[in-house]
Amino acid sequence: MKVLFYAAKIYDKRSFDPLIPRFEGVEVDYIDPELEPRTATLAKGYDAICAFVSADVGAKTLEILKECGVKTVLMRCAGFNNVDIEKAKELGITVKRVPGYSPESVAELAMALALAVNRRLYKAYNKVRENDYSLKGLRGVNFYQKTAGIVGTGKIGAAMCRICKGFGMRVIAYDVYQNPSLKDFVEYVSFDELLAQSDLISLHCPLMDSTYHMINIESIKKMKDGVILVNTSRGALVDTNELIEGIRLKKFLGVGLDVYEEEAGNVYEDRSDDIMEHSVTARLLAFPNVMITSHQGFYTMEALAAIAETTLQNLVDAEKGIRTDNDVA
């Protein structure tokens, strides 16, 4: 089984290579280019390809992959909103993902972002580096006895609920499906109630038609003044331009984003020498209460190992025609 691994980084090779010998007959070739229609032709002669959240796995890409003989698309991530699932089914291409690599890795980053924007840790670090020990601009609030609103209580959202409970916070949540493992300490409320009551709002839901731009100027106006918003899920859950409007209205104590709408083309790339013309990301970074990271929620040793293990097992299962909960097409 030959796999072409798109957009390969050094950490991908370090996590996959030690495990490959355990999966008999699996051969992996790593390449730098991202998967898109233009690069899909490189997969000719391969049984499967491996892609990540920033890949273009749309209809055109899938058609080219089918022509190249590819039978399986392995998404080394939980999200698959960048995959045209219906087209994959039409073409008979199996699509598998990694739904639960390490929920704690993402949830812990979410809390880290919340703490960082609350206590202005990025600003404090830079001030002290310049021998400025004043406290101007560094005041935050206690999380203890505040209300955390968790949107989406799957594995990652549930982990975030437990972290917030550990901080002594009241935890409320909104989800279409209630998680029974959280019933002892989480109160489920409507989305509007969550917006109105929460001091910290953390997004942990998939990107679907029903969640696209769920954070917009109307939902922002329903939030408490001085709320902290964190998004480690999918960028398009938040309407970036309307988020900027909300920041200018001084609605937020802080905003922490590990994902954002403009990340395609930026994420995992060094753009330090580029002039980012017309960039909404640059506009966000101009605010003193906003912190943006580069989609690194998954980036822990434990998560990388779990992603590699599950992805390779997905390949073996696909070859044997075994359907699992990891199948999306």
Secondary structure, 3 states (H helix, E strand, C coil): CEEEECCCCHHHHHHHCCCHHHCCCCEEEECCCCCCHHHHHHHCCCCEEEECCCCCECHHHHHHHHHCCCCEEEECCCCCCCECHHHHHHHCCEEECCCCCCHHHHHHHHHHHHHHHHHCHHHHHHHHHCCCCCCCCCCCCCCCCCEEEEECCCHHHHHHHHHHHHCCCEEEEECCCCCHHHCCCEEECCHHHHHHHCCEEEECCCCCCCCCCCECHHHHHCCCCCEEEEECCCHHHECHHHHHHHHHCCCEEEEEECCCCCCCCCCCCCCCCCCCCCCHHHHHHCCCCEEECCCCCCCCHHHHHHHHHHHHHHHHHHHHCCCCCCECC
